[in-house]
Each structure stands twice: as C-alpha cells, then as structure tokens.
C-alpha cells in the first residue's frame, strides 16, 4: 500500500519490506513451536483418548501449515492441509466440551470454530461439488458467509466469553471506555479513508469490502469490532488465568484472519481454538473459587462455638496425641479455630474458618501443607446433589479416571495417579469415604494430604459439623468430625512414609 507507483522504492520502504518479511517468518515459526510445545505438554498429562486424538491431528495440521516456512510448498499440499485444518478444529472443540464446564464458553468455542469450518467446506465443495464456480459460485457465497459468521461471533462474544459473573463484568468502566474509543476511531477512519481501509482489510485479515462505494455491511463490521474490543479488554483484565487465556485465544483467531493464503492463517486460528478449548475446562472452577467468601450457614454464638471446639478436642484426644487448640481473629469478622495434634508421628492440623460467626470452611492438613493451586498426585472431588450448588475446585491433577467401583465413581470425580488411589483407599476405605466425605481431598506423593469442605456450598449444611444445632444453642457432638479426621489419618498413613514437620500457617505464626 505504501510503495510508490513509479520509480525505485525509497530506502525506508525497503527496510520496512524486509522487516515485515522477517516478522512474517518469525511469527509463523514461533506459532509452530508454541503448538509443538503445547501438544507435548498436553500428552504428558496422559489425557483422555479424545484429547490424544485431537492433539495428534492438531500437530499434524500444524506441521502441514508450517511447511511453507521451510520450503516452497507443492500444490498437492493444499488440500490435505485444508482437511487437517478442519478436522483439527472439530476435534479441538470436542475436547473442550464436557459436563460441569462453563456453558457460555462452550457455546462460544463452537461458534468460534464455525467460520473456520465454513472455509474448509468451501474448499471441499470447490474440489468435488462445484469446481467450475470457485470464484463466483457457491464457494464465493460460503466465503462471504464465513466472514459474516466471524462478525456474528464478535457480536455475541460478550455473552459467551465475558468474565463471570456477567453483571459485574459489564459494569467495569475500563473495557467500556476502550470499546467506545475503538468504535469512535474506527468510524472516523472508515469514513475518511474508506478505500485504504478496504484495501488494508483485504490484505491484513482477508475481509473483502466493496471497493467502489461504502460496503453496506460496514456498520455491522464496525459494531463487531467495538464489541470484540470490549470482550478482549474484559478477558485481559479478568482475575481468572483461564479467562485471560480465552481472550488470548480469541485474539489469535482474529489475527489469523480469513485470507488462508499463508502459514499464519492456519497456525494462529488453530492455536487460538486450542487455547480456548483448554481454558474452557478450568474457567468455571477458577471463577467460582474466586467469588467473595459468603456463607449461608447460620451464625453461631462464641460461647456455643468454644464449647464445641472443646468437644472436638476431647474427641480427637482419643486417637491423637499432643492435641492443642487455638482461635484467632482477623479483620472483617474472620476468625479461625485451629486444632493441632499428632498421629504416630504424623502432624494433623484441623482448621475451621468463620466470618461473623458463620462457618465458611473446614480444612484438614496431614503432613506438609501445600498450596491449593499446586498440582497434586491425586485429587478427589465430591459430586454434590444439584440442590447444594457447586463444590469449589481443589488442586489440579490429571488425568481423569474411574475406579470401576460404581458407588465411589458416582460420588467422586478422581484425577491423577490411579495406582496411588488404589494404595490409599482399599474397598472398605472407599465405602467409608462415600459415606462421610464431601468437598475435595488432595494427596501429594509421600508428602502431604489435604481435605477441604464448604458446608452449605456443595456440601450438606450439617455435615460434618452440626451447625444448625450449634446456632440454636443445642448440645452438639463432634463424632462426625472426629470420624472424618480419623479416616483421613488412616488414608494419609498409607502414603506418607516419613514424618514431615508441619509448617505453621500465617495465623499460627502470628499467634
């Protein structure tokens, strides 16, 4: 666009030309290496069969797309690349679909792949159905439909890809201001330099605009750009890493464009789809875990709570040694009651968190305490009844597997090392776990075990603590909580082989 119509190009144009050529190859090569590294990382986690197939086809399509970066690609490469591209898009989308994942993001993932699949359909039709009408027949109409589908995806992107809760995301001023600025600047540029904008759109992202006069769809495109700008800004500033990754994936699909002439046009959209599919698996749990701590549990008077903690201490002294209790108070009405003991050299720490007298969570750590975000050797999530809402996420682990024990598989989702689960939980222990455990349980090889449950949030209100009785001032026993701690100690003793000194928490250290 900047090259002079006559004469030898000036030096600045030559420099710009070579810089663009370098960046072209650099971006394509970088995308190819990122795809390769991501495929290897996913396969190392021993995913499900459908994920393995998706990654293999994804890698094959990336290799075919990257060939022109190394050698002059033969004409025979074009059609296999198109088939691999479409197949990879379908399989990557399928790998992101699953029960219990964010519904909006799943719908958005499907919508994001439709324009890419329309392009593949146009190529297949041009080869087998309408070879004589490649440029002005059904193929051209499908291509226009693909561009329109891409615009529609941009228009619906806030509803399917915006951070949750949506009511909070839509009121943030930063993304709104950014989108309004993009809309205003786009409208001015399109009105003032329409012909240059039309040419740039065709060269940069493959969107063909009417060159003779203003395209009738120009207003729709400008609205789509502004809407997409809001979505990308909202995702970029989201607290969830998975939500930010969704924004990156959408941006890569857009940067890939709809020209399908160069390696980047295939590599970037596929990488974007893969990132979104990967993020869809985690975004719901991350955003639920990040919600402000609230409790629907009834407030309990301090006197009743102190009496209950004493009862718990007395119950644990039957199986633990050196049992001590400590209650600390922090800001915002937060308080923590900690009960520390020892089971045959294994440190056991039970912590109950409350806000304004209402119990928020029960946390039991045996051995060394690990952060909830660190990958675990094995993680079990209790599947709560629908009426109890969602069980907040525990530490990540892979792959997902089933034990073959029907009651256990109906009660828990298991991720991580199957052999470790068989070592920790025999048939009798699994039955006890089904009857008593809610929330999640995570184990780190020969190091530590952690159990966390949120009463009233993915778990029954009065299990394992009789919160209703305590709120009403009734006499309450600690039998259920003591039984759970004993079960966890038994499980931990089968996997933690050496005595690991407990690391004090911040609350304990300050006390």
HELIX and SHEET records of a PDB file:
HELIX    1   1 UNK A   11  UNK A   44  1                                  34    
HELIX    2   2 UNK A   49  UNK A   66  1                                  18    
HELIX    3   3 UNK A   67  UNK A   69  5                                   3    
HELIX    4   4 UNK A   77  UNK A   96  1                                  20    
HELIX    5   5 UNK A  103  UNK A  128  1                                  26    
HELIX    6   6 UNK A  131  UNK A  133  5                                   3    
HELIX    7   7 UNK A  138  UNK A  161  1                                  24    
HELIX    8   8 UNK A  166  UNK A  169  1                                   4    
HELIX    9   9 UNK A  173  UNK A  192  1                                  20    
HELIX   10  10 UNK A  194  UNK A  205  1                                  12    
HELIX   11  11 UNK A  218  UNK A  236  1                                  19    
HELIX   12  12 UNK A  241  UNK A  256  1                                  16    
HELIX   13  13 UNK A  263  UNK A  289  1                                  27    
HELIX   14  14 UNK A  302  UNK A  316  1                                  15    
HELIX   15  15 UNK A  331  UNK A  333  5                                   3    
HELIX   16  16 UNK A  386  UNK A  388  5                                   3    
HELIX   17  17 UNK A  406  UNK A  411  1                                   6    
HELIX   18  18 UNK A  418  UNK A  424  1                                   7    
HELIX   19  19 UNK A  427  UNK A  436  1                                  10    
HELIX   20  20 UNK A  467  UNK A  471  1                                   5    
HELIX   21  21 UNK A  479  UNK A  493  1                                  15    
HELIX   22  22 UNK A  506  UNK A  510  1                                   5    
SHEET    1   A 9 UNK A 321  UNK A 329  0                                        
SHEET    2   A 9 UNK A 334  UNK A 343 -1                                        
SHEET    3   A 9 UNK A 346  UNK A 355 -1                                        
SHEET    4   A 9 UNK A 358  UNK A 367 -1                                        
SHEET    5   A 9 UNK A 448  UNK A 453 -1                                        
SHEET    6   A 9 UNK A 440  UNK A 444 -1                                        
SHEET    7   A 9 UNK A 378  UNK A 382 -1                                        
SHEET    8   A 9 UNK A 412  UNK A 416 -1                                        
SHEET    9   A 9 UNK A 400  UNK A 401 -1                                        
END                                                                             
